[in-house]
């Protein structure tokens, strides 16, 4: 059975915890391990923070969009913004690369996402925004909402 949810919220840093808790609550029906749950919450945090800090450059009028689908033990996540976009995706994916060193950003966001998820796809257009699509199979998932 397929189950889906979508949320959108203002690009405010305090909404990052809202996003991670909401996604965690939604996927809890799959009974993920604590490690899997922590990894997914971390990935959501990284992607939302990137949208707020880099995509919208901390402009609170921006909107962050999250959709999550669970089906057959797989989680498909999309975190999207309509911000400034990424000029060079390959460069942005390099460990330690950051466009905001003055904010003490580690430049590890995409690396963390790649390590914690099975698949990652980044689509971006300068001036139009970025969408990060993430996929993970939960090892011991079971549908609790049949």
URJO-V761689 format. One record per residue. N is the residue number from 1. RES is the residue in three letters. SS is DSSP state (~ for helix, > for strand, _ for the rest). PSI is psi in degrees with one decimal (none if undefined). D_CENTER is the distance of its C-alpha to the mean C-alpha in Angstrom with 1 decimal. Layout:
[[N:RES:SS:PSI:D_CENTER] [N:RES:SS:PSI:D_CENTER]]
This chain:
[[1:UNK:_:139.2:23.1] [2:UNK:_:138.2:20.0] [3:UNK:>:136.9:18.1] [4:UNK:>:153.1:15.6] [5:UNK:>:153.0:14.1] [6:UNK:>:141.2:12.8] [7:UNK:>:157.6:12.4] [8:UNK:>:148.3:12.7] [9:UNK:>:162.3:13.6] [10:UNK:>:146.5:15.1] [11:UNK:_:66.8:13.4] [12:UNK:_:137.8:15.0] [13:UNK:_:-30.5:13.9] [14:UNK:_:-14.5:15.4] [15:UNK:~:-9.1:12.9] [16:UNK:~:-44.0:10.1] [17:UNK:~:-34.9:12.0] [18:UNK:~:-45.6:12.6] [19:UNK:~:-47.0:9.0] [20:UNK:~:-38.4:8.8] [21:UNK:~:-39.4:12.3] [22:UNK:~:-47.3:12.1] [23:UNK:~:-42.3:9.7] [24:UNK:~:-42.6:11.9] [25:UNK:~:-40.4:14.9] [26:UNK:~:-45.3:14.2] [27:UNK:~:-8.7:13.8] [28:UNK:~:-21.0:16.7] [29:UNK:~:-16.1:19.1] [30:UNK:~:-2.7:18.5] [31:UNK:_:55.9:19.9] [32:UNK:_:158.4:17.4] [33:UNK:_:163.9:18.9] [34:UNK:~:-38.5:18.2] [35:UNK:~:-45.7:16.7] [36:UNK:~:-43.0:14.3] [37:UNK:~:-44.0:13.3] [38:UNK:~:-42.7:13.0] [39:UNK:~:-44.3:10.9] [40:UNK:~:-41.8:8.3] [41:UNK:~:-39.0:8.5] [42:UNK:~:-44.1:8.4] [43:UNK:~:-43.2:5.2] [44:UNK:~:-44.3:3.6] [45:UNK:~:-46.4:6.4] [46:UNK:~:-46.6:6.2] [47:UNK:~:-42.1:3.7] [48:UNK:~:-43.0:5.7] [49:UNK:~:-41.4:8.6] [50:UNK:~:-43.3:8.7] [51:UNK:~:-43.9:8.9] [52:UNK:~:-49.8:11.5] [53:UNK:~:-45.7:13.4] [54:UNK:~:-47.3:13.5] [55:UNK:~:-50.1:12.9] [56:UNK:_:-1.9:15.0] [57:UNK:_:44.3:16.9] [58:UNK:_:31.1:16.8] [59:UNK:_:110.4:18.5] [60:UNK:_:-7.3:18.2] [61:UNK:_:-10.9:19.3] [62:UNK:_:159.0:16.1] [63:UNK:>:134.2:13.9] [64:UNK:>:135.2:10.1] [65:UNK:>:132.3:9.7] [66:UNK:>:132.9:7.6] [67:UNK:>:146.9:9.5] [68:UNK:>:131.4:9.9] [69:UNK:>:135.5:13.0] [70:UNK:>:133.3:15.0] [71:UNK:>:130.5:18.1] [72:UNK:_:38.4:20.4] [73:UNK:_:2.4:18.4] [74:UNK:>:144.0:15.3] [75:UNK:>:125.6:11.8] [76:UNK:>:119.6:10.2] [77:UNK:>:143.1:6.8] [78:UNK:>:126.1:6.5] [79:UNK:>:122.8:4.8] [80:UNK:>:145.1:8.1] [81:UNK:>:165.7:10.7] [82:UNK:_:40.9:14.4] [83:UNK:_:-145.1:15.1] [84:UNK:_:-15.3:17.0] [85:UNK:_:174.1:15.2] [86:UNK:_:124.4:15.4] [87:UNK:_:-44.2:19.1] [88:UNK:_:97.2:18.8] [89:UNK:~:-41.9:15.7] [90:UNK:~:-40.6:17.7] [91:UNK:~:-43.1:18.7] [92:UNK:~:-26.8:15.2] [93:UNK:_:-10.3:14.3] [94:UNK:_:134.1:17.3] [95:UNK:_:138.1:17.2] [96:UNK:_:0.3:18.3] [97:UNK:_:130.9:18.0] [98:UNK:_:146.1:17.2] [99:UNK:_:-1.0:18.4] [100:UNK:_:57.5:18.8] [101:UNK:~:-27.1:21.1] [102:UNK:~:-19.2:23.0] [103:UNK:~:9.1:20.1] [104:UNK:_:42.6:20.2] [105:UNK:_:138.5:16.7] [106:UNK:_:-22.2:16.7] [107:UNK:_:21.9:15.1] [108:UNK:_:5.0:13.4] [109:UNK:~:-54.7:9.7] [110:UNK:~:-35.2:9.7] [111:UNK:~:-43.4:12.4] [112:UNK:~:-45.3:10.7] [113:UNK:~:-43.4:7.9] [114:UNK:~:-36.4:11.1] [115:UNK:~:-32.2:13.1] [116:UNK:~:-16.9:11.2] [117:UNK:_:159.9:10.4] [118:UNK:_:-35.9:13.3] [119:UNK:>:146.4:12.1] [120:UNK:>:135.1:9.9] [121:UNK:>:130.4:11.0] [122:UNK:>:122.6:10.7] [123:UNK:>:131.8:12.9] [124:UNK:>:145.2:14.2] [125:UNK:>:124.8:17.5] [126:UNK:_:130.3:19.1] [127:UNK:_:-7.2:19.8] [128:UNK:_:-19.3:17.8] [129:UNK:>:-176.0:14.1] [130:UNK:>:142.3:11.1] [131:UNK:>:128.9:9.0] [132:UNK:>:122.0:6.5] [133:UNK:>:129.5:7.6] [134:UNK:>:144.8:7.2] [135:UNK:>:139.3:10.3] [136:UNK:>:138.0:12.0] [137:UNK:>:127.3:15.6] [138:UNK:_:130.7:16.7] [139:UNK:_:-40.7:20.0] [140:UNK:_:37.3:22.0] [141:UNK:_:147.0:20.3] [142:UNK:_:136.0:22.7] [143:UNK:_:121.8:22.5] [144:UNK:_:-1.9:23.9] [145:UNK:_:57.0:24.0] [146:UNK:_:none:26.6]]
